[in-house]
């Protein structure tokens, strides 16, 4: 038993993930993600991963990519009601999904799962764990939870640009001496890619732009 938000949480326990839970956890994760998936993404430059079906979730949970040491589940009377699941990334792990059943939220259950996973990874010598598609810009509670736990998160509003077209006023285009404004064509693609890579310190090819 534990006090959480002034309410006594009874008959709950944090337990390591087991593949036998795959079906129940897939349903839990799908239900938890359905709510935020109904909202448009805030960060349009990095859209979230495509929707994952319960069958796909079950296959992943039953597969070898799950990091069992980091993944933990809260059971209430034997039923999974919260979870923090990590994937194995070589020698490291990254958070893949967190979920809490609607009738068990605001009790700190997902936080307990994350903290249990962090403790297990520290014991294994891992110094850092990243958030993967578990956090997208539509799911503000997930971002808030990880931020409260000390994770550094990208601010989607810093990468999202909106233009208010209602007050747009057309202005003359002034091009500095020595420059020419032309319409982009396929012949410009290689040069544009080189310029883009130089500006952003990246190494993408023309096919990335296409």
Protein Blocks (a to p, Z undefined) as FASTA:
>chain_A
ZZeehiacehiacddddfklmmmmmmmmmmmmmmmmmpccfblmlccdddddfklmmmmm
mmmkbcfklpccddeehiafbdcddddehjbccdfbdcddfklghnommmmmmmmmmmmm
mmnopabdcddfkpcfklmmlmmmmmmnopacddfklmcccddfklpccddddddehiac
ddddfklmmmmmmmmmmmnopabdfklmZZ
